[in-house]
Amino acid sequence: MAEVKTDIKQSDEWQKAVAYEILDSDIERQRQLIGVWEAMKTSEYVQTASHDSIRNWAYGCGDDNPLFVDPNYARKTRWGGVIAPGMMVGQVSTPMRGDPPSAEVKALKKSLFKGIHVFVSGADWNFYRPLRPGDAVYTFGGELTCEVKQSEFAGRSVIMTSRRVKVNQRAEVIATYDVLRVLTERKTAATKGKYSAIEPATYTDEEFRAIEEIYAAETVQGAKKRRFEDVEKGDSLGTQAKGPLTVTDVICFHAGGYGFSPYAPTANRRAHKNRQRIPAFYVKNEHGIPDVAQRLHWDPVWAQAIGNPMAYDYGVMRENYLWQYLNDWAGDDAVITSLHDEVRKFNYMGDVQHVTGEVLAKRTEHGNQVVDVAVKFTNQRGEETVRGTATIALPSNARPLPLYPTVPDELADQAARLMARHWEMGGD
């Protein structure tokens, strides 16, 4: 039996894993991909929404809103049945057939940013209709931006925005999802150790009771209409708690359907095949076992080895918690039409987030009476970890049931053309 290495940083495997650098040639190749649009062959864990997958996603986010989990309740709402939490569609996808990329595009993508760490740092969402049981979701998209910045955490970093358009089997656009990702070098982050002084959070019984009291006081607006006329600028959206974060929370998020494509961590024979497909994604742990680099979300040894004091959440988790907070406040009849979020700091194991928000403005948009709101997540250290804004269409005297925005013509045409090509090529 091999000897266990207590300091992973002394291993050849660690040295190899952190040796990858952000290359000028990679940055240039990424910039050449801006504006290249294509059908995505991504196969997520959930490809077609169902009552079960929607319920599991909601529960994986800690959301027990009956609109998502109780068909008997949901069929009496304006929606006539269960719908999915808005951001679930971002993690649902079945392979979309399309014309193969050119040789030039294939060359640009080959081994692009190999071995470089990726953080989800925020997103912009536009919603056009709900995701319902029975909907298959297809995805097309491309790259929007690529910038280079200096980071206190990891030195030189690359900031990229990618658009993902989510379409159902009827070629109807459900949402657009512009993902902001930050790419950093593992070795630089480990060497700088910007956050190394942060200590794991601990709580006295009294402190934990205070968190429980926040949970106990949370409410879901649900069937009770929150009317536009009853809301004023400066109104509070209330307070919610998220956490303290545990490995169980991360497990529940994955169990709910988060597959982390295209890396797709898996087990046994499929894991063997995945190691052959993307060997750089697998780094030996202190026991000599190749494991996913992604394990920094639950493995404190690996998280510390690449510059963090402990494991931390996925930014996508807090994005979904943000949507839940807004929907709990708005109620069943409201429509969240757009959302912008910025994941500004890590959420470490043990951290608790206090979610607060307020109404910024009231106005009319596309015939709806809407409110603009701001939200922030603040941890127990007093740090703002997430900042967000959203527009929500509320029931009003002028329009008792607000409508989703109309899909822009150019986007609708693009979706129709790509889905027609998918069917023409024998797609499922």
C-alpha positions as CSV (number, residue, x, y, z in Angstrom):
1,M,0.0,0.0,0.0
2,A,1.4,3.4,-1.0
3,E,2.2,5.9,1.8
4,V,-0.3,8.6,2.4
5,K,1.1,12.1,1.6
6,T,-0.2,14.5,4.2
7,D,1.0,17.6,2.3
8,I,-0.4,17.4,-1.1
9,K,1.7,20.4,-2.2
10,Q,4.8,18.2,-1.9
11,S,3.5,15.7,-4.5
12,D,4.5,15.6,-8.1
13,E,0.8,15.4,-8.9
14,W,0.1,18.8,-7.3
15,Q,3.1,20.4,-9.1
16,K,1.7,19.0,-12.4
17,A,-1.8,20.1,-11.7
18,V,-0.9,23.7,-10.9
19,A,1.7,24.1,-13.7
20,Y,-0.8,25.1,-16.3
21,E,-0.7,28.8,-17.3
22,I,-2.9,31.3,-19.0
23,L,-1.3,31.6,-22.5
24,D,-1.5,34.7,-24.7
25,S,-2.3,32.4,-27.5
26,D,-5.3,31.0,-25.6
27,I,-6.6,34.5,-25.0
28,E,-6.3,35.3,-28.7
29,R,-8.0,32.1,-29.7
30,Q,-10.9,32.8,-27.3
31,R,-11.3,36.3,-28.8
32,Q,-11.6,34.8,-32.3
33,L,-14.5,32.6,-31.1
34,I,-16.6,35.7,-30.2
35,G,-19.7,35.7,-32.4
36,V,-19.4,32.1,-33.3
37,W,-22.9,30.6,-32.7
38,E,-23.6,26.9,-32.7
39,A,-25.9,24.2,-31.4
40,M,-24.7,22.7,-28.1
41,K,-24.3,19.0,-27.9
42,T,-24.3,19.3,-24.1
43,S,-26.0,16.4,-22.3
44,E,-27.0,17.4,-18.8
45,Y,-28.2,15.0,-16.1
46,V,-31.7,16.3,-16.7
47,Q,-32.6,16.6,-20.4
48,T,-36.4,16.6,-20.2
49,A,-38.2,18.3,-17.3
50,S,-40.7,16.2,-15.3
51,H,-42.7,16.6,-12.1
52,D,-39.9,14.6,-10.3
53,S,-37.0,16.5,-11.7
54,I,-38.6,19.8,-11.0
55,R,-39.4,18.8,-7.4
56,N,-35.9,17.4,-6.9
57,W,-34.3,20.6,-8.2
58,A,-36.4,22.7,-5.9
59,Y,-35.6,20.5,-2.9
60,G,-31.9,20.5,-3.9
61,C,-32.0,24.3,-3.5
62,G,-33.9,24.1,-0.2
63,D,-37.1,25.5,-1.9
64,D,-40.4,23.9,-0.8
65,N,-42.7,26.3,-2.7
66,P,-45.8,24.2,-3.6
67,L,-45.9,25.8,-7.0
68,F,-42.9,23.6,-7.8
69,V,-43.4,20.5,-5.7
70,D,-47.2,20.0,-5.3
71,P,-49.2,19.2,-8.5
72,N,-52.5,19.5,-6.7
73,Y,-51.7,23.0,-5.5
74,A,-50.1,24.1,-8.8
75,R,-53.0,23.1,-11.0
76,K,-55.2,25.6,-9.2
77,T,-52.8,28.5,-10.0
78,R,-52.7,30.7,-13.1
79,W,-50.2,28.2,-14.6
80,G,-52.6,25.2,-14.5
81,G,-49.8,22.9,-13.2
82,V,-46.3,22.6,-11.8
83,I,-43.7,24.9,-13.3
84,A,-40.0,24.9,-12.6
85,P,-38.0,27.4,-10.6
86,G,-36.8,29.9,-13.2
87,M,-33.1,29.2,-13.1
88,M,-33.5,25.4,-13.3
89,V,-33.6,25.7,-17.1
90,G,-29.9,26.8,-17.1
91,Q,-28.9,23.3,-16.0
92,V,-31.3,21.3,-18.3
93,S,-30.2,20.3,-21.8
94,T,-30.4,17.5,-24.3
95,P,-28.0,17.4,-27.2
96,M,-29.0,19.7,-30.1
97,R,-27.9,18.6,-33.6
98,G,-26.5,21.1,-35.9
99,D,-24.0,21.6,-38.7
100,P,-20.5,20.6,-37.6
101,P,-18.1,23.4,-36.7
102,S,-15.5,24.4,-39.3
103,A,-12.0,23.1,-39.1
104,E,-10.9,26.6,-38.0
105,V,-13.3,26.6,-35.1
106,K,-12.3,23.2,-34.0
107,A,-8.6,24.3,-34.0
108,L,-9.4,27.3,-32.0
109,K,-11.2,25.2,-29.3
110,K,-8.7,22.4,-29.1
111,S,-7.2,22.3,-25.5
112,L,-8.3,25.9,-25.0
113,F,-7.3,27.0,-21.4
114,K,-6.3,23.5,-20.5
115,G,-5.8,23.0,-16.8
116,I,-7.0,26.5,-15.9
117,H,-9.5,26.9,-13.1
118,V,-12.9,28.4,-13.8
119,F,-15.3,30.3,-11.4
120,V,-18.9,31.2,-12.2
121,S,-18.9,34.9,-11.2
122,G,-22.3,36.1,-12.2
123,A,-25.0,36.1,-14.9
124,D,-27.6,38.0,-16.8
125,W,-30.9,36.3,-17.3
126,N,-33.9,37.1,-19.5
127,F,-37.0,34.9,-19.1
128,Y,-39.7,34.4,-21.8
129,R,-41.8,31.5,-20.6
130,P,-41.8,28.9,-17.8
131,L,-40.3,25.5,-18.0
132,R,-43.0,22.8,-17.7
133,P,-43.1,19.0,-17.1
134,G,-42.6,17.3,-20.5
135,D,-40.4,20.1,-22.0
136,A,-37.2,19.0,-23.5
137,V,-34.6,21.7,-23.4
138,Y,-32.1,22.4,-26.2
139,T,-29.3,24.9,-26.1
140,F,-27.4,27.0,-28.6
141,G,-25.1,29.9,-28.0
142,G,-21.7,31.4,-28.3
143,E,-19.1,33.7,-26.8
144,L,-19.8,37.4,-26.1
145,T,-16.8,38.9,-24.4
146,C,-13.2,38.2,-23.4
147,E,-11.2,40.5,-21.2
148,V,-7.9,40.2,-19.3
149,K,-7.6,41.6,-15.7
150,Q,-5.3,41.5,-12.8
151,S,-6.8,39.8,-9.7
152,E,-5.8,40.1,-6.1
153,F,-6.6,36.4,-5.7
154,A,-4.8,34.8,-8.6
155,G,-2.8,37.4,-10.6
156,R,-3.7,37.6,-14.3
157,S,-7.2,36.3,-15.0
158,V,-9.5,36.1,-18.0
159,I,-13.1,37.3,-17.7
160,M,-15.4,35.7,-20.3
161,T,-19.1,36.0,-21.0
162,S,-20.9,33.2,-22.8
163,R,-24.6,33.2,-23.9
164,R,-26.7,30.1,-23.7
165,V,-30.2,30.3,-25.3
166,K,-32.6,27.7,-23.8
167,V,-35.2,26.4,-26.2
168,N,-38.0,23.9,-25.9
169,Q,-39.1,21.2,-28.4
170,R,-41.5,23.6,-30.0
171,A,-38.6,26.0,-30.8
172,E,-39.9,28.4,-28.2
173,V,-37.2,30.4,-26.3
174,I,-37.5,29.8,-22.6
175,A,-34.7,32.1,-21.4
176,T,-31.3,33.5,-22.3
177,Y,-28.5,32.9,-19.8
178,D,-25.3,35.0,-20.1
179,V,-22.7,33.4,-17.9
180,L,-19.8,35.4,-16.5
181,R,-16.8,33.2,-15.9
182,V,-13.4,33.9,-14.4
183,L,-10.4,31.8,-15.4
184,T,-7.4,31.8,-13.1
185,E,-4.1,29.9,-12.7
186,R,-4.2,27.4,-9.8
187,K,-0.5,27.9,-8.8
188,T,-0.8,31.7,-8.7
189,A,-3.8,31.5,-6.4
190,A,-2.1,29.0,-4.2
191,T,1.1,31.1,-4.0
192,K,-0.7,34.4,-3.2
193,G,-3.0,32.9,-0.5
194,K,-5.1,36.0,-0.4
195,Y,-7.8,34.4,1.7
196,S,-5.6,32.0,3.8
197,A,-6.2,33.9,7.0
198,I,-10.0,33.2,7.0
199,E,-10.9,30.9,9.8
200,P,-13.8,28.4,9.6
201,A,-17.0,29.7,11.1
202,T,-18.3,28.4,14.4
203,Y,-21.5,29.1,16.2
204,T,-22.7,29.1,19.7
205,D,-26.1,27.6,20.4
206,E,-27.4,31.1,20.8
207,E,-26.0,32.2,17.5
208,F,-27.5,29.2,15.7
209,R,-30.9,29.8,17.3
210,A,-30.8,33.3,15.8
211,I,-30.3,31.7,12.3
212,E,-33.1,29.3,13.0
213,E,-35.4,32.2,13.9
214,I,-34.8,33.8,10.5
215,Y,-35.8,30.5,8.8
216,A,-38.9,30.2,11.0
217,A,-40.0,33.7,10.1
218,E,-39.6,33.2,6.3
219,T,-42.8,33.3,4.2
220,V,-43.8,32.3,0.7
221,Q,-46.2,34.9,-0.9
222,G,-47.7,32.1,-2.9
223,A,-51.4,32.5,-3.9
224,K,-51.8,35.8,-2.1
225,K,-51.3,38.4,-4.8
226,R,-48.6,41.0,-4.2
227,R,-50.2,43.9,-6.1
228,F,-48.2,46.6,-7.9
229,E,-50.4,49.3,-6.3
230,D,-49.5,48.1,-2.8
231,V,-45.7,48.3,-3.3
232,E,-43.7,51.4,-2.8
233,K,-40.1,52.4,-3.6
234,G,-37.9,51.6,-0.6
235,D,-40.1,48.7,0.6
236,S,-38.1,45.8,2.1
237,L,-38.3,42.4,0.5
238,G,-37.7,40.8,3.8
239,T,-34.8,38.7,5.2
240,Q,-33.9,35.1,4.5
241,A,-31.0,32.9,5.6
242,K,-29.0,30.6,3.4
243,G,-26.7,28.2,5.3
244,P,-24.5,27.7,7.2
245,L,-23.0,26.0,4.2
246,T,-22.2,22.3,4.6
247,V,-21.0,19.5,2.3
248,T,-24.6,18.2,2.5
249,D,-25.8,21.3,0.8
250,V,-23.4,20.7,-2.1
251,I,-24.5,17.0,-2.3
252,C,-28.2,18.0,-2.3
253,F,-27.5,20.5,-5.2
254,H,-25.9,17.7,-7.2
255,A,-28.7,15.3,-6.3
256,G,-31.2,17.9,-7.5
257,G,-29.7,17.7,-11.0
258,Y,-26.6,19.8,-11.2
259,G,-24.3,17.9,-13.5
260,F,-21.5,20.4,-14.1
261,S,-21.2,19.7,-17.8
262,P,-19.0,19.4,-19.8
263,Y,-16.7,17.9,-17.1
264,A,-19.5,15.6,-15.9
265,P,-18.1,13.9,-12.8
266,T,-19.3,10.4,-12.5
267,A,-18.4,7.0,-11.0
268,N,-16.8,3.7,-11.7
269,R,-16.6,2.7,-15.4
270,R,-18.0,6.0,-16.6
271,A,-15.4,7.7,-14.4
272,H,-12.7,5.6,-16.1
273,K,-13.9,6.8,-19.5
274,N,-14.0,10.4,-18.3
275,R,-10.4,10.1,-17.1
276,Q,-9.4,9.1,-20.6
277,R,-11.4,11.9,-22.1
278,I,-10.2,14.8,-19.9
279,P,-7.1,13.6,-17.9
280,A,-6.2,17.1,-16.9
281,F,-9.4,17.4,-14.9
282,Y,-8.3,14.5,-12.6
283,V,-5.6,15.2,-9.9
284,K,-4.4,12.6,-7.5
285,N,-5.6,13.2,-3.9
286,E,-3.4,12.6,-0.8
287,H,-4.2,8.9,-1.1
288,G,-2.9,8.6,-4.7
289,I,-6.4,8.4,-6.2
290,P,-7.2,10.5,-9.3
291,D,-10.1,12.6,-8.4
292,V,-11.9,15.6,-10.1
293,A,-10.3,19.0,-9.7
294,Q,-13.9,20.1,-9.0
295,R,-13.7,18.5,-5.6
296,L,-12.5,21.8,-4.1
297,H,-16.2,22.3,-3.5
298,W,-16.2,19.6,-0.8
299,D,-12.5,18.6,-0.2
300,P,-10.7,21.0,2.1
301,V,-7.3,19.5,1.4
302,W,-7.5,20.2,-2.3
303,A,-9.2,23.6,-1.7
304,Q,-6.3,24.6,0.5
305,A,-3.7,23.3,-1.9
306,I,-4.9,25.7,-4.6
307,G,-5.2,28.8,-2.4
308,N,-8.4,28.7,-0.5
309,P,-8.7,28.3,3.3
310,M,-11.5,25.6,2.9
311,A,-14.0,24.3,0.4
312,Y,-16.7,26.6,-0.9
313,D,-20.0,26.5,-2.8
314,Y,-20.8,26.8,-6.5
315,G,-21.7,30.3,-7.5
316,V,-24.7,28.8,-9.3
317,M,-26.1,27.7,-5.9
318,R,-26.3,31.2,-4.7
319,E,-27.8,32.4,-8.0
320,N,-30.6,29.9,-7.5
321,Y,-31.0,31.0,-3.9
322,L,-31.4,34.5,-5.2
323,W,-34.1,33.6,-7.6
324,Q,-35.9,31.7,-4.8
325,Y,-35.8,34.8,-2.6
326,L,-37.3,37.0,-5.3
327,N,-40.0,34.4,-6.1
328,D,-41.0,33.9,-2.5
329,W,-41.6,37.7,-2.2
330,A,-43.3,38.1,-5.5
331,G,-45.9,35.3,-5.4
332,D,-47.4,32.8,-7.8
333,D,-49.0,35.3,-10.3
334,A,-45.8,37.5,-10.7
335,V,-43.2,37.1,-13.4
336,I,-39.5,37.6,-12.9
337,T,-38.6,39.0,-16.3
338,S,-34.9,39.6,-15.9
339,L,-32.1,39.2,-13.4
340,H,-28.5,40.3,-13.0
341,D,-26.2,38.9,-10.3
342,E,-22.6,39.3,-9.3
343,V,-20.9,36.6,-7.2
344,R,-18.4,38.8,-5.4
345,K,-16.8,36.6,-2.8
346,F,-16.5,32.9,-1.9
347,N,-19.0,31.3,0.3
348,Y,-16.9,28.9,2.5
349,M,-18.0,25.9,4.4
350,G,-19.7,27.1,7.6
351,D,-20.6,30.5,6.2
352,V,-24.1,31.8,6.6
353,Q,-25.7,34.3,4.2
354,H,-28.3,36.8,5.2
355,V,-30.3,37.8,2.1
356,T,-32.0,41.2,2.0
357,G,-33.5,43.4,-0.7
358,E,-35.5,46.5,-1.4
359,V,-37.7,48.0,-4.1
360,L,-35.7,50.5,-6.2
361,A,-38.4,51.8,-8.6
362,K,-41.9,51.3,-10.1
363,R,-42.6,51.6,-13.8
364,T,-44.4,50.3,-16.9
365,E,-42.6,47.9,-19.3
366,H,-44.2,46.1,-22.2
367,G,-47.6,46.7,-20.8
368,N,-46.7,45.2,-17.4
369,Q,-46.5,47.1,-14.2
370,V,-43.0,46.2,-12.9
371,V,-40.8,46.9,-10.0
372,D,-37.0,47.0,-10.1
373,V,-35.4,45.5,-7.0
374,A,-31.9,45.1,-5.5
375,V,-30.7,42.2,-3.4
376,K,-27.6,41.4,-1.5
377,F,-26.1,38.5,0.4
378,T,-24.1,39.3,3.5
379,N,-22.1,36.7,5.4
380,Q,-21.3,36.5,9.1
381,R,-18.1,38.4,8.6
382,G,-20.1,41.4,7.2
383,E,-18.9,40.8,3.7
384,E,-21.2,41.3,0.7
385,T,-20.9,38.0,-1.3
386,V,-23.6,38.5,-3.9
387,R,-25.1,41.6,-5.4
388,G,-28.2,41.4,-7.7
389,T,-30.9,43.4,-9.4
390,A,-34.1,42.2,-11.0
391,T,-37.2,43.3,-12.7
392,I,-40.5,41.7,-11.6
393,A,-43.9,42.1,-13.3
394,L,-46.6,42.2,-10.6
395,P,-50.3,41.8,-10.7
396,S,-52.0,45.2,-11.2
397,N,-55.3,46.9,-11.8
398,A,-54.3,47.4,-15.5
399,R,-53.1,43.8,-15.9
400,P,-54.2,41.4,-13.2
401,L,-52.0,38.6,-14.7
402,P,-48.7,40.0,-15.9
403,L,-47.2,38.5,-19.0
404,Y,-43.7,37.3,-19.9
405,P,-41.9,39.6,-22.4
406,T,-42.1,38.8,-26.1
407,V,-39.0,37.1,-27.5
408,P,-37.1,39.5,-29.8
409,D,-37.7,38.6,-33.5
410,E,-34.1,37.9,-34.3
411,L,-33.7,35.5,-31.4
412,A,-37.0,33.8,-32.2
413,D,-36.0,33.4,-35.9
414,Q,-32.6,32.0,-34.8
415,A,-34.2,29.5,-32.5
416,A,-36.7,28.4,-35.2
417,R,-33.9,27.9,-37.8
418,L,-31.7,25.9,-35.4
419,M,-34.5,23.6,-34.2
420,A,-35.6,23.0,-37.8
421,R,-32.1,21.9,-38.6
422,H,-32.0,19.7,-35.5
423,W,-35.1,17.8,-36.7
424,E,-33.9,17.7,-40.3
425,M,-30.7,16.0,-39.1
426,G,-32.7,13.3,-37.2
427,G,-32.4,14.8,-33.8
428,D,-34.3,13.5,-30.8
